[in-house]
Structures are given as structure tokens and as C-alpha cells.
Amino acid sequence: MIGLEEKFPFLPSGEQYVSLKHEDDKVVVFEKGELVFVFNFHATKSFEHYRIGTRWSTDHDLVLDTDRVTNSY
């Protein structure tokens, strides 16, 4: 997360929005600055292709994936 903040400064942004809280799936999605964060807190479920909505109509780039060994940030 520190490397992510260094490349995409999101902490100073006053703009933030929680766009999804799903209790059964244990998923939280929020936007902060120009980034979208998707957190999966479920102990046994992993999700691929989880559909979420954002304020942007363009494609999104994945810059941090904690399931991967290397990240692109």
C-alpha cells in the first residue's frame, strides 16, 4: 500500500465513496481519489469477475493484487 500511495497519491484526496458493501460475500468496494479498492474479507470464498460499478466509464487497470507475487505499481 505504501508503494501504491507513492505512485498514485490517494491519501490527500478528500473525495471518497463506498460503492458496495456485501455482507454475505464479505466484500467492500470504495473509491478514493482516482483509485478503486476492492477488499474480500471472506474466509473461504475467492471471487473472480466480481461485478462492481464505478463513476468511471473507461476500462480499469489492476495495479495491486494481493493474490499475486508481483504487482504492476
PQR file with spaces between the fields and no chain letter, atoms N, CA, C, O and H, PARSE charges and radii, in Angstrom:
ATOM       1  N    MET     1       0.815   -1.187    0.000 -0.4000 1.5000
ATOM       2  CA   MET     1       0.000    0.000    0.000 -0.0000 2.0000
ATOM       3  C    MET     1       0.868    1.265    0.000  0.5500 1.7000
ATOM       4  O    MET     1       0.472    2.282   -0.568 -0.5500 1.4000
ATOM       5  N    ILE     2       2.018    1.210    0.616 -0.4000 1.5000
ATOM       6  CA   ILE     2       2.901    2.380    0.628 -0.0000 2.0000
ATOM       7  C    ILE     2       3.382    2.678   -0.789  0.5500 1.7000
ATOM       8  O    ILE     2       3.387    3.836   -1.207 -0.5500 1.4000
ATOM       9  H    ILE     2       2.340    0.383    1.078  0.4000 1.0000
ATOM      10  N    GLY     3       3.784    1.650   -1.529 -0.4000 1.5000
ATOM      11  CA   GLY     3       4.196    1.841   -2.921 -0.0000 2.0000
ATOM      12  C    GLY     3       3.063    2.348   -3.782  0.5500 1.7000
ATOM      13  O    GLY     3       3.279    3.161   -4.681 -0.5500 1.4000
ATOM      14  H    GLY     3       3.780    0.710   -1.189  0.4000 1.0000
ATOM      15  N    LEU     4       1.874    1.884   -3.522 -0.4000 1.5000
ATOM      16  CA   LEU     4       0.699    2.345   -4.262 -0.0000 2.0000
ATOM      17  C    LEU     4       0.448    3.828   -4.007  0.5500 1.7000
ATOM      18  O    LEU     4       0.153    4.575   -4.939 -0.5500 1.4000
ATOM      19  H    LEU     4       1.698    1.223   -2.792  0.4000 1.0000
ATOM      20  N    GLU     5       0.565    4.256   -2.757 -0.4000 1.5000
ATOM      21  CA   GLU     5       0.390    5.665   -2.406 -0.0000 2.0000
ATOM      22  C    GLU     5       1.471    6.529   -3.043  0.5500 1.7000
ATOM      23  O    GLU     5       1.192    7.652   -3.464 -0.5500 1.4000
ATOM      24  H    GLU     5       0.805    3.648   -2.000  0.4000 1.0000
ATOM      25  N    GLU     6       2.701    6.024   -3.119 -0.4000 1.5000
ATOM      26  CA   GLU     6       3.790    6.796   -3.725 -0.0000 2.0000
ATOM      27  C    GLU     6       3.551    7.022   -5.211  0.5500 1.7000
ATOM      28  O    GLU     6       3.855    8.099   -5.725 -0.5500 1.4000
ATOM      29  H    GLU     6       2.928    5.113   -2.777  0.4000 1.0000
ATOM      30  N    LYS     7       3.010    6.023   -5.913 -0.4000 1.5000
ATOM      31  CA   LYS     7       2.783    6.152   -7.352 -0.0000 2.0000
ATOM      32  C    LYS     7       1.459    6.845   -7.681  0.5500 1.7000
ATOM      33  O    LYS     7       1.385    7.609   -8.643 -0.5500 1.4000
ATOM      34  H    LYS     7       2.763    5.149   -5.496  0.4000 1.0000
ATOM      35  N    PHE     8       0.421    6.585   -6.895 -0.4000 1.5000
ATOM      36  CA   PHE     8      -0.911    7.158   -7.118 -0.0000 2.0000
ATOM      37  C    PHE     8      -1.384    7.833   -5.832  0.5500 1.7000
ATOM      38  O    PHE     8      -2.182    7.248   -5.099 -0.5500 1.4000
ATOM      39  H    PHE     8       0.481    5.965   -6.113  0.4000 1.0000
ATOM      40  N    PRO     9      -0.918    9.039   -5.541 -0.5600 1.5000
ATOM      41  CA   PRO     9      -1.247    9.672   -4.250  0.2800 2.0000
ATOM      42  C    PRO     9      -2.762    9.792   -4.037  0.5500 1.7000
ATOM      43  O    PRO     9      -3.421   10.647   -4.630 -0.5500 1.4000
ATOM      44  N    PHE    10      -3.287    8.931   -3.194 -0.4000 1.5000
ATOM      45  CA   PHE    10      -4.719    8.931   -2.943 -0.0000 2.0000
ATOM      46  C    PHE    10      -5.076    9.419   -1.540  0.5500 1.7000
ATOM      47  O    PHE    10      -6.208    9.845   -1.313 -0.5500 1.4000
ATOM      48  H    PHE    10      -2.752    8.237   -2.712  0.4000 1.0000
ATOM      49  N    LEU    11      -4.143    9.366   -0.601 -0.4000 1.5000
ATOM      50  CA   LEU    11      -4.450    9.760    0.767 -0.0000 2.0000
ATOM      51  C    LEU    11      -4.866   11.230    0.904  0.5500 1.7000
ATOM      52  O    LEU    11      -5.790   11.514    1.666 -0.5500 1.4000
ATOM      53  H    LEU    11      -3.223    9.020   -0.786  0.4000 1.0000
ATOM      54  N    PRO    12      -4.222   12.185    0.195 -0.5600 1.5000
ATOM      55  CA   PRO    12      -4.629   13.581    0.352  0.2800 2.0000
ATOM      56  C    PRO    12      -6.010   13.886   -0.239  0.5500 1.7000
ATOM      57  O    PRO    12      -6.599   14.919    0.077 -0.5500 1.4000
ATOM      58  N    SER    13      -6.528   13.005   -1.086 -0.4000 1.5000
ATOM      59  CA   SER    13      -7.804   13.269   -1.736 -0.0000 2.0000
ATOM      60  C    SER    13      -8.935   13.246   -0.714  0.5500 1.7000
ATOM      61  O    SER    13      -9.097   12.276    0.026 -0.5500 1.4000
ATOM      62  H    SER    13      -6.049   12.166   -1.343  0.4000 1.0000
ATOM      63  N    GLY    14      -9.704   14.312   -0.685 -0.4000 1.5000
ATOM      64  CA   GLY    14     -10.861   14.367    0.209 -0.0000 2.0000
ATOM      65  C    GLY    14     -12.043   13.603   -0.341  0.5500 1.7000
ATOM      66  O    GLY    14     -13.014   13.346    0.370 -0.5500 1.4000
ATOM      67  H    GLY    14      -9.572   15.099   -1.287  0.4000 1.0000
ATOM      68  N    GLU    15     -11.962   13.242   -1.603 -0.4000 1.5000
ATOM      69  CA   GLU    15     -13.061   12.555   -2.258 -0.0000 2.0000
ATOM      70  C    GLU    15     -12.984   11.058   -1.987  0.5500 1.7000
ATOM      71  O    GLU    15     -11.978   10.414   -2.286 -0.5500 1.4000
ATOM      72  H    GLU    15     -11.173   13.451   -2.181  0.4000 1.0000
ATOM      73  N    GLN    16     -14.054   10.510   -1.417 -0.4000 1.5000
ATOM      74  CA   GLN    16     -14.118    9.071   -1.200 -0.0000 2.0000
ATOM      75  C    GLN    16     -15.572    8.633   -1.214  0.5500 1.7000
ATOM      76  O    GLN    16     -16.468    9.393   -0.847 -0.5500 1.4000
ATOM      77  H    GLN    16     -14.871   11.033   -1.173  0.4000 1.0000
ATOM      78  N    TYR    17     -15.794    7.394   -1.642 -0.4000 1.5000
ATOM      79  CA   TYR    17     -17.148    6.906   -1.804 -0.0000 2.0000
ATOM      80  C    TYR    17     -17.170    5.391   -1.654  0.5500 1.7000
ATOM      81  O    TYR    17     -16.439    4.691   -2.354 -0.5500 1.4000
ATOM      82  H    TYR    17     -15.066    6.776   -1.939  0.4000 1.0000
ATOM      83  N    VAL    18     -17.988    4.882   -0.762 -0.4000 1.5000
ATOM      84  CA   VAL    18     -18.186    3.438   -0.640 -0.0000 2.0000
ATOM      85  C    VAL    18     -19.280    3.057   -1.624  0.5500 1.7000
ATOM      86  O    VAL    18     -20.427    3.478   -1.477 -0.5500 1.4000
ATOM      87  H    VAL    18     -18.583    5.450   -0.193  0.4000 1.0000
ATOM      88  N    SER    19     -18.925    2.257   -2.632 -0.4000 1.5000
ATOM      89  CA   SER    19     -19.889    1.927   -3.675 -0.0000 2.0000
ATOM      90  C    SER    19     -20.546    0.569   -3.489  0.5500 1.7000
ATOM      91  O    SER    19     -21.556    0.284   -4.132 -0.5500 1.4000
ATOM      92  H    SER    19     -17.993    1.915   -2.751  0.4000 1.0000
ATOM      93  N    LEU    20     -19.988   -0.286   -2.611 -0.4000 1.5000
ATOM      94  CA   LEU    20     -20.588   -1.597   -2.384 -0.0000 2.0000
ATOM      95  C    LEU    20     -20.159   -2.140   -1.029  0.5500 1.7000
ATOM      96  O    LEU    20     -18.979   -2.103   -0.679 -0.5500 1.4000
ATOM      97  H    LEU    20     -19.167   -0.054   -2.089  0.4000 1.0000
ATOM      98  N    LYS    21     -21.132   -2.646   -0.267 -0.4000 1.5000
ATOM      99  CA   LYS    21     -20.872   -3.415    0.950 -0.0000 2.0000
ATOM     100  C    LYS    21     -21.782   -4.636    0.861  0.5500 1.7000
ATOM     101  O    LYS    21     -23.004   -4.504    0.937 -0.5500 1.4000
ATOM     102  H    LYS    21     -22.090   -2.676   -0.551  0.4000 1.0000
ATOM     103  N    HIS    22     -21.201   -5.813    0.702 -0.4000 1.5000
ATOM     104  CA   HIS    22     -21.992   -7.035    0.572 -0.0000 2.0000
ATOM     105  C    HIS    22     -21.697   -7.928    1.774  0.5500 1.7000
ATOM     106  O    HIS    22     -20.627   -8.529    1.862 -0.5500 1.4000
ATOM     107  H    HIS    22     -20.209   -5.920    0.641  0.4000 1.0000
ATOM     108  N    GLU    23     -22.644   -8.007    2.687 -0.4000 1.5000
ATOM     109  CA   GLU    23     -22.437   -8.718    3.951 -0.0000 2.0000
ATOM     110  C    GLU    23     -22.184  -10.210    3.751  0.5500 1.7000
ATOM     111  O    GLU    23     -21.267  -10.758    4.362 -0.5500 1.4000
ATOM     112  H    GLU    23     -23.513   -7.518    2.615  0.4000 1.0000
ATOM     113  N    ASP    24     -22.975  -10.881    2.910 -0.4000 1.5000
ATOM     114  CA   ASP    24     -22.810  -12.328    2.715 -0.0000 2.0000
ATOM     115  C    ASP    24     -21.487  -12.676    2.037  0.5500 1.7000
ATOM     116  O    ASP    24     -20.822  -13.636    2.427 -0.5500 1.4000
ATOM     117  H    ASP    24     -23.720  -10.436    2.414  0.4000 1.0000
ATOM     118  N    ASP    25     -21.105  -11.901    1.028 -0.4000 1.5000
ATOM     119  CA   ASP    25     -19.845  -12.148    0.322 -0.0000 2.0000
ATOM     120  C    ASP    25     -18.643  -11.594    1.074  0.5500 1.7000
ATOM     121  O    ASP    25     -17.505  -11.956    0.775 -0.5500 1.4000
ATOM     122  H    ASP    25     -21.645  -11.121    0.712  0.4000 1.0000
ATOM     123  N    LYS    26     -18.881  -10.724    2.042 -0.4000 1.5000
ATOM     124  CA   LYS    26     -17.802  -10.076    2.811 -0.0000 2.0000
ATOM     125  C    LYS    26     -16.896   -9.251    1.902  0.5500 1.7000
ATOM     126  O    LYS    26     -15.672   -9.280    2.031 -0.5500 1.4000
ATOM     127  H    LYS    26     -19.806  -10.430    2.285  0.4000 1.0000
ATOM     128  N    VAL    27     -17.519   -8.515    0.978 -0.4000 1.5000
ATOM     129  CA   VAL    27     -16.804   -7.687    0.013 -0.0000 2.0000
ATOM     130  C    VAL    27     -17.134   -6.220    0.265  0.5500 1.7000
ATOM     131  O    VAL    27     -18.293   -5.863    0.476 -0.5500 1.4000
ATOM     132  H    VAL    27     -18.513   -8.492    0.873  0.4000 1.0000
ATOM     133  N    VAL    28     -16.108   -5.378    0.240 -0.4000 1.5000
ATOM     134  CA   VAL    28     -16.264   -3.929    0.357 -0.0000 2.0000
ATOM     135  C    VAL    28     -15.540   -3.289   -0.816  0.5500 1.7000
ATOM     136  O    VAL    28     -14.393   -3.627   -1.110 -0.5500 1.4000
ATOM     137  H    VAL    28     -15.167   -5.668    0.068  0.4000 1.0000
ATOM     138  N    VAL    29     -16.219   -2.360   -1.486 -0.4000 1.5000
ATOM     139  CA   VAL    29     -15.639   -1.631   -2.613 -0.0000 2.0000
ATOM     140  C    VAL    29     -15.748   -0.142   -2.304  0.5500 1.7000
ATOM     141  O    VAL    29     -16.818    0.350   -1.947 -0.5500 1.4000
ATOM     142  H    VAL    29     -17.150   -2.086   -1.247  0.4000 1.0000
ATOM     143  N    PHE    30     -14.628    0.573   -2.444 -0.4000 1.5000
ATOM     144  CA   PHE    30     -14.702    2.022   -2.284 -0.0000 2.0000
ATOM     145  C    PHE    30     -13.732    2.712   -3.225  0.5500 1.7000
ATOM     146  O    PHE    30     -12.726    2.149   -3.657 -0.5500 1.4000
ATOM     147  H    PHE    30     -13.758    0.173   -2.734  0.4000 1.0000
ATOM     148  N    GLU    31     -14.077    3.952   -3.522 -0.4000 1.5000
ATOM     149  CA   GLU    31     -13.261    4.798   -4.392 -0.0000 2.0000
ATOM     150  C    GLU    31     -12.616    5.873   -3.532  0.5500 1.7000
ATOM     151  O    GLU    31     -13.273    6.494   -2.697 -0.5500 1.4000
ATOM     152  H    GLU    31     -14.894    4.410   -3.171  0.4000 1.0000
ATOM     153  N    LYS    32     -11.338    6.084   -3.744 -0.4000 1.5000
ATOM     154  CA   LYS    32     -10.589    7.124   -3.034 -0.0000 2.0000
ATOM     155  C    LYS    32      -9.658    7.766   -4.041  0.5500 1.7000
ATOM     156  O    LYS    32      -8.799    7.089   -4.606 -0.5500 1.4000
ATOM     157  H    LYS    32     -10.805    5.580   -4.423  0.4000 1.0000
ATOM     158  N    GLY    33      -9.812    9.065   -4.276 -0.4000 1.5000
ATOM     159  CA   GLY    33      -9.030    9.728   -5.312 -0.0000 2.0000
ATOM     160  C    GLY    33      -9.373    9.137   -6.662  0.5500 1.7000
ATOM     161  O    GLY    33     -10.546    9.050   -7.025 -0.5500 1.4000
ATOM     162  H    GLY    33     -10.510    9.615   -3.817  0.4000 1.0000
ATOM     163  N    GLU    34      -8.369    8.733   -7.402 -0.4000 1.5000
ATOM     164  CA   GLU    34      -8.568    8.144   -8.726 -0.0000 2.0000
ATOM     165  C    GLU    34      -8.501    6.616   -8.700  0.5500 1.7000
ATOM     166  O    GLU    34      -8.369    5.985   -9.749 -0.5500 1.4000
ATOM     167  H    GLU    34      -7.416    8.803   -7.107  0.4000 1.0000
ATOM     168  N    LEU    35      -8.590    6.019   -7.511 -0.4000 1.5000
ATOM     169  CA   LEU    35      -8.455    4.566   -7.381 -0.0000 2.0000
ATOM     170  C    LEU    35      -9.739    3.920   -6.893  0.5500 1.7000
ATOM     171  O    LEU    35     -10.554    4.555   -6.224 -0.5500 1.4000
ATOM     172  H    LEU    35      -8.698    6.532   -6.659  0.4000 1.0000
ATOM     173  N    VAL    36      -9.909    2.649   -7.237 -0.4000 1.5000
ATOM     174  CA   VAL    36     -10.995    1.815   -6.729 -0.0000 2.0000
ATOM     175  C    VAL    36     -10.351    0.686   -5.932  0.5500 1.7000
ATOM     176  O    VAL    36      -9.465   -0.004   -6.436 -0.5500 1.4000
ATOM     177  H    VAL    36      -9.247    2.134   -7.780  0.4000 1.0000
ATOM     178  N    PHE    37     -10.785    0.498   -4.710 -0.4000 1.5000
ATOM     179  CA   PHE    37     -10.280   -0.559   -3.849 -0.0000 2.0000
ATOM     180  C    PHE    37     -11.373   -1.611   -3.682  0.5500 1.7000
ATOM     181  O    PHE    37     -12.521   -1.279   -3.386 -0.5500 1.4000
ATOM     182  H    PHE    37     -11.505    1.058   -4.300  0.4000 1.0000
ATOM     183  N    VAL    38     -11.015   -2.869   -3.871 -0.4000 1.5000
ATOM     184  CA   VAL    38     -11.946   -3.975   -3.683 -0.0000 2.0000
ATOM     185  C    VAL    38     -11.321   -4.915   -2.663  0.5500 1.7000
ATOM     186  O    VAL    38     -10.253   -5.476   -2.903 -0.5500 1.4000
ATOM     187  H    VAL    38     -10.083   -3.139   -4.111  0.4000 1.0000
ATOM     188  N    PHE    39     -11.983   -5.084   -1.533 -0.4000 1.5000
ATOM     189  CA   PHE    39     -11.483   -5.941   -0.465 -0.0000 2.0000
ATOM     190  C    PHE    39     -12.423   -7.120   -0.273  0.5500 1.7000
ATOM     191  O    PHE    39     -13.639   -6.957   -0.172 -0.5500 1.4000
ATOM     192  H    PHE    39     -12.851   -4.628   -1.338  0.4000 1.0000
ATOM     193  N    ASN    40     -11.839   -8.309   -0.225 -0.4000 1.5000
ATOM     194  CA   ASN    40     -12.576   -9.531    0.052 -0.0000 2.0000
ATOM     195  C    ASN    40     -12.142  -10.025    1.428  0.5500 1.7000
ATOM     196  O    ASN    40     -10.997  -10.434    1.614 -0.5500 1.4000
ATOM     197  H    ASN    40     -10.851   -8.442   -0.307  0.4000 1.0000
ATOM     198  N    PHE    41     -13.060   -9.984    2.386 -0.4000 1.5000
ATOM     199  CA   PHE    41     -12.771  -10.408    3.746 -0.0000 2.0000
ATOM     200  C    PHE    41     -13.348  -11.787    4.057  0.5500 1.7000
ATOM     201  O    PHE    41     -13.363  -12.207    5.213 -0.5500 1.4000
ATOM     202  H    PHE    41     -13.991   -9.651    2.234  0.4000 1.0000
ATOM     203  N    HIS    42     -13.818  -12.484    3.039 -0.4000 1.5000
ATOM     204  CA   HIS    42     -14.407  -13.796    3.268 -0.0000 2.0000
ATOM     205  C    HIS    42     -13.306  -14.811    3.570  0.5500 1.7000
ATOM     206  O    HIS    42     -12.265  -14.821    2.913 -0.5500 1.4000
ATOM     207  H    HIS    42     -13.807  -12.143    2.099  0.4000 1.0000
ATOM     208  N    ALA    43     -13.538  -15.648    4.551 -0.4000 1.5000
ATOM     209  CA   ALA    43     -12.518  -16.608    4.990 -0.0000 2.0000
ATOM     210  C    ALA    43     -12.321  -17.760    4.016  0.5500 1.7000
ATOM     211  O    ALA    43     -11.232  -18.332    3.964 -0.5500 1.4000
ATOM     212  H    ALA    43     -14.383  -15.640    5.085  0.4000 1.0000
ATOM     213  N    THR    44     -13.355  -18.121    3.231 -0.4000 1.5000
ATOM     214  CA   THR    44     -13.249  -19.308    2.379 -0.0000 2.0000
ATOM     215  C    THR    44     -13.589  -19.067    0.920  0.5500 1.7000
ATOM     216  O    THR    44     -13.335  -19.943    0.093 -0.5500 1.4000
ATOM     217  H    THR    44     -14.240  -17.656    3.273  0.4000 1.0000
ATOM     218  N    LYS    45     -14.151  -17.920    0.565 -0.4000 1.5000
ATOM     219  CA   LYS    45     -14.546  -17.658   -0.819 -0.0000 2.0000
ATOM     220  C    LYS    45     -13.569  -16.701   -1.492  0.5500 1.7000
ATOM     221  O    LYS    45     -13.120  -15.716   -0.907 -0.5500 1.4000
ATOM     222  H    LYS    45     -14.357  -17.208    1.236  0.4000 1.0000
ATOM     223  N    SER    46     -13.259  -17.027   -2.737 -0.4000 1.5000
ATOM     224  CA   SER    46     -12.479  -16.135   -3.581 -0.0000 2.0000
ATOM     225  C    SER    46     -13.338  -15.830   -4.805  0.5500 1.7000
ATOM     226  O    SER    46     -14.019  -16.717   -5.321 -0.5500 1.4000
ATOM     227  H    SER    46     -13.624  -17.827   -3.212  0.4000 1.0000
ATOM     228  N    PHE    47     -13.313  -14.603   -5.264 -0.4000 1.5000
ATOM     229  CA   PHE    47     -14.182  -14.197   -6.366 -0.0000 2.0000
ATOM     230  C    PHE    47     -13.361  -13.740   -7.565  0.5500 1.7000
ATOM     231  O    PHE    47     -12.425  -12.954   -7.419 -0.5500 1.4000
ATOM     232  H    PHE    47     -12.760  -13.883   -4.845  0.4000 1.0000
ATOM     233  N    GLU    48     -13.712  -14.231   -8.742 -0.4000 1.5000
ATOM     234  CA   GLU    48     -13.187  -13.712  -10.000 -0.0000 2.0000
ATOM     235  C    GLU    48     -14.352  -13.103  -10.756  0.5500 1.7000
ATOM     236  O    GLU    48     -15.479  -13.588  -10.662 -0.5500 1.4000
ATOM     237  H    GLU    48     -14.473  -14.870   -8.860  0.4000 1.0000
ATOM     238  N    HIS    49     -14.091  -12.060  -11.493 -0.4000 1.5000
ATOM     239  CA   HIS    49     -15.110  -11.406  -12.313 -0.0000 2.0000
ATOM     240  C    HIS    49     -16.273  -10.879  -11.469  0.5500 1.7000
ATOM     241  O    HIS    49     -17.428  -10.943  -11.891 -0.5500 1.4000
ATOM     242  H    HIS    49     -13.175  -11.665  -11.570  0.4000 1.0000
ATOM     243  N    TYR    50     -15.972  -10.367  -10.296 -0.4000 1.5000
ATOM     244  CA   TYR    50     -16.979   -9.777   -9.412 -0.0000 2.0000
ATOM     245  C    TYR    50     -17.396   -8.440  -10.007  0.5500 1.7000
ATOM     246  O    TYR    50     -16.563   -7.547  -10.165 -0.5500 1.4000
ATOM     247  H    TYR    50     -15.034  -10.315   -9.953  0.4000 1.0000
ATOM     248  N    ARG    51     -18.654   -8.294  -10.334 -0.4000 1.5000
ATOM     249  CA   ARG    51     -19.116   -7.071  -10.996 -0.0000 2.0000
ATOM     250  C    ARG    51     -19.327   -5.958   -9.981  0.5500 1.7000
ATOM     251  O    ARG    51     -20.014   -6.125   -8.973 -0.5500 1.4000
ATOM     252  H    ARG    51     -19.331   -9.019  -10.207  0.4000 1.0000
ATOM     253  N    ILE    52     -18.712   -4.814  -10.279 -0.4000 1.5000
ATOM     254  CA   ILE    52     -18.891   -3.626   -9.443 -0.0000 2.0000
ATOM     255  C    ILE    52     -19.141   -2.437  -10.357  0.5500 1.7000
ATOM     256  O    ILE    52     -18.770   -2.461  -11.530 -0.5500 1.4000
ATOM     257  H    ILE    52     -18.154   -4.678  -11.097  0.4000 1.0000
ATOM     258  N    GLY    53     -19.752   -1.427   -9.838 -0.4000 1.5000
ATOM     259  CA   GLY    53     -19.952   -0.188  -10.575 -0.0000 2.0000
ATOM     260  C    GLY    53     -19.033    0.893  -10.042  0.5500 1.7000
ATOM     261  O    GLY    53     -18.740    0.929   -8.847 -0.5500 1.4000
ATOM     262  H    GLY    53     -20.053   -1.407   -8.885  0.4000 1.0000
ATOM     263  N    THR    54     -18.581    1.767  -10.912 -0.4000 1.5000
ATOM     264  CA   THR    54     -17.766    2.913  -10.505 -0.0000 2.0000
ATOM     265  C    THR    54     -18.260    4.142  -11.249  0.5500 1.7000
ATOM     266  O    THR    54     -19.115    4.043  -12.129 -0.5500 1.4000
ATOM     267  H    THR    54     -18.819    1.739  -11.883  0.4000 1.0000
ATOM     268  N    ARG    55     -17.732    5.274  -10.899 -0.4000 1.5000
ATOM     269  CA   ARG    55     -18.123    6.521  -11.562 -0.0000 2.0000
ATOM     270  C    ARG    55     -17.451    6.695  -12.921  0.5500 1.7000
ATOM     271  O    ARG    55     -17.834    7.578  -13.688 -0.5500 1.4000
ATOM     272  H    ARG    55     -17.038    5.355  -10.184  0.4000 1.0000
ATOM     273  N    TRP    56     -16.447    5.858  -13.231 -0.4000 1.5000
ATOM     274  CA   TRP    56     -15.714    5.974  -14.477 -0.0000 2.0000
ATOM     275  C    TRP    56     -16.297    5.050  -15.537  0.5500 1.7000
ATOM     276  O    TRP    56     -16.654    3.910  -15.242 -0.5500 1.4000
ATOM     277  H    TRP    56     -16.136    5.141  -12.608  0.4000 1.0000
ATOM     278  N    SER    57     -16.395    5.538  -16.765 -0.4000 1.5000
ATOM     279  CA   SER    57     -16.940    4.718  -17.857 -0.0000 2.0000
ATOM     280  C    SER    57     -15.833    4.058  -18.679  0.5500 1.7000
ATOM     281  O    SER    57     -16.119    3.375  -19.663 -0.5500 1.4000
ATOM     282  H    SER    57     -16.105    6.465  -17.004  0.4000 1.0000
ATOM     283  N    THR    58     -14.588    4.254  -18.291 -0.4000 1.5000
ATOM     284  CA   THR    58     -13.456    3.680  -19.022 -0.0000 2.0000
ATOM     285  C    THR    58     -13.034    2.357  -18.397  0.5500 1.7000
ATOM     286  O    THR    58     -13.480    2.012  -17.303 -0.5500 1.4000
ATOM     287  H    THR    58     -14.356    4.809  -17.492  0.4000 1.0000
ATOM     288  N    ASP    59     -12.176    1.619  -19.089 -0.4000 1.5000
ATOM     289  CA   ASP    59     -11.621    0.390  -18.535 -0.0000 2.0000
ATOM     290  C    ASP    59     -10.728    0.718  -17.343  0.5500 1.7000
ATOM     291  O    ASP    59     -10.188    1.819  -17.244 -0.5500 1.4000
ATOM     292  H    ASP    59     -11.813    1.899  -19.978  0.4000 1.0000
ATOM     293  N    HIS    60     -10.582   -0.238  -16.453 -0.4000 1.5000
ATOM     294  CA   HIS    60      -9.764   -0.057  -15.252 -0.0000 2.0000
ATOM     295  C    HIS    60      -8.507   -0.909  -15.371  0.5500 1.7000
ATOM     296  O    HIS    60      -8.529   -1.977  -15.983 -0.5500 1.4000
ATOM     297  H    HIS    60     -11.021   -1.133  -16.534  0.4000 1.0000
ATOM     298  N    ASP    61      -7.420   -0.438  -14.790 -0.4000 1.5000
ATOM     299  CA   ASP    61      -6.169   -1.188  -14.749 -0.0000 2.0000
ATOM     300  C    ASP    61      -5.972   -1.743  -13.343  0.5500 1.7000
ATOM     301  O    ASP    61      -6.166   -1.028  -12.360 -0.5500 1.4000
ATOM     302  H    ASP    61      -7.402    0.429  -14.293  0.4000 1.0000
ATOM     303  N    LEU    62      -5.593   -2.989  -13.245 -0.4000 1.5000
ATOM     304  CA   LEU    62      -5.275   -3.604  -11.969 -0.0000 2.0000
ATOM     305  C    LEU    62      -3.830   -3.251  -11.613  0.5500 1.7000
ATOM     306  O    LEU    62      -2.904   -3.596  -12.346 -0.5500 1.4000
ATOM     307  H    LEU    62      -5.435   -3.569  -14.044  0.4000 1.0000
ATOM     308  N    VAL    63      -3.642   -2.562  -10.486 -0.4000 1.5000
ATOM     309  CA   VAL    63      -2.288   -2.156  -10.108 -0.0000 2.0000
ATOM     310  C    VAL    63      -1.806   -2.825   -8.827  0.5500 1.7000
ATOM     311  O    VAL    63      -0.609   -2.793   -8.541 -0.5500 1.4000
ATOM     312  H    VAL    63      -4.395   -2.282   -9.891  0.4000 1.0000
ATOM     313  N    LEU    64      -2.688   -3.423   -8.059 -0.4000 1.5000
ATOM     314  CA   LEU    64      -2.283   -4.137   -6.859 -0.0000 2.0000
ATOM     315  C    LEU    64      -3.223   -5.320   -6.659  0.5500 1.7000
ATOM     316  O    LEU    64      -4.440   -5.153   -6.587 -0.5500 1.4000
ATOM     317  H    LEU    64      -3.661   -3.449   -8.292  0.4000 1.0000
ATOM     318  N    ASP    65      -2.654   -6.499   -6.570 -0.4000 1.5000
ATOM     319  CA   ASP    65      -3.423   -7.727   -6.353 -0.0000 2.0000
ATOM     320  C    ASP    65      -2.676   -8.524   -5.297  0.5500 1.7000
ATOM     321  O    ASP    65      -1.591   -9.040   -5.564 -0.5500 1.4000
ATOM     322  H    ASP    65      -1.665   -6.635   -6.629  0.4000 1.0000
ATOM     323  N    THR    66      -3.235   -8.630   -4.115 -0.4000 1.5000
ATOM     324  CA   THR    66      -2.525   -9.301   -3.025 -0.0000 2.0000
ATOM     325  C    THR    66      -2.461  -10.810   -3.215  0.5500 1.7000
ATOM     326  O    THR    66      -1.761  -11.487   -2.462 -0.5500 1.4000
ATOM     327  H    THR    66      -4.116   -8.210   -3.897  0.4000 1.0000
ATOM     328  N    ASP    67      -3.167  -11.353   -4.192 -0.4000 1.5000
ATOM     329  CA   ASP    67      -3.053  -12.767   -4.510 -0.0000 2.0000
ATOM     330  C    ASP    67      -1.876  -13.047   -5.432  0.5500 1.7000
ATOM     331  O    ASP    67      -1.497  -14.204   -5.611 -0.5500 1.4000
ATOM     332  H    ASP    67      -3.737  -10.803   -4.803  0.4000 1.0000
ATOM     333  N    ARG    68      -1.293  -12.009   -6.017 -0.4000 1.5000
ATOM     334  CA   ARG    68      -0.147  -12.158   -6.912 -0.0000 2.0000
ATOM     335  C    ARG    68       1.146  -11.894   -6.165  0.5500 1.7000
ATOM     336  O    ARG    68       1.178  -11.146   -5.188 -0.5500 1.4000
ATOM     337  H    ARG    68      -1.601  -11.069   -5.871  0.4000 1.0000
ATOM     338  N    VAL    69       2.207  -12.519   -6.641 -0.4000 1.5000
ATOM     339  CA   VAL    69       3.510  -12.310   -6.022 -0.0000 2.0000
ATOM     340  C    VAL    69       4.089  -10.964   -6.432  0.5500 1.7000
ATOM     341  O    VAL    69       4.666  -10.262   -5.601 -0.5500 1.4000
ATOM     342  H    VAL    69       2.181  -13.126   -7.435  0.4000 1.0000
ATOM     343  N    THR    70       3.943  -10.594   -7.706 -0.4000 1.5000
ATOM     344  CA   THR    70       4.439   -9.298   -8.186 -0.0000 2.0000
ATOM     345  C    THR    70       3.262   -8.434   -8.575  0.5500 1.7000
ATOM     346  O    THR    70       2.214   -8.942   -8.973 -0.5500 1.4000
ATOM     347  H    THR    70       3.474  -11.164   -8.380  0.4000 1.0000
ATOM     348  N    ASN    71       3.429   -7.137   -8.462 -0.4000 1.5000
ATOM     349  CA   ASN    71       2.391   -6.172   -8.795 -0.0000 2.0000
ATOM     350  C    ASN    71       2.954   -5.142   -9.759  0.5500 1.7000
ATOM     351  O    ASN    71       4.169   -4.980   -9.870 -0.5500 1.4000
ATOM     352  H    ASN    71       4.280   -6.724   -8.139  0.4000 1.0000
ATOM     353  N    SER    72       2.059   -4.445  -10.457 -0.4000 1.5000
ATOM     354  CA   SER    72       2.491   -3.555  -11.526 -0.0000 2.0000
ATOM     355  C    SER    72       2.740   -2.122  -11.075  0.5500 1.7000
ATOM     356  O    SER    72       3.198   -1.311  -11.880 -0.5500 1.4000
ATOM     357  H    SER    72       1.072   -4.577  -10.367  0.4000 1.0000
ATOM     358  N    TYR    73       2.457   -1.776   -9.818 -0.4000 1.5000
ATOM     359  CA   TYR    73       2.667   -0.391   -9.415 -0.0000 2.0000
ATOM     360  C    TYR    73       4.129   -0.142   -9.355  0.5500 1.7000
ATOM     361  O    TYR    73       4.554    0.968   -9.034 -0.5500 1.4000
ATOM     362  H    TYR    73       2.085   -2.434   -9.164  0.4000 1.0000
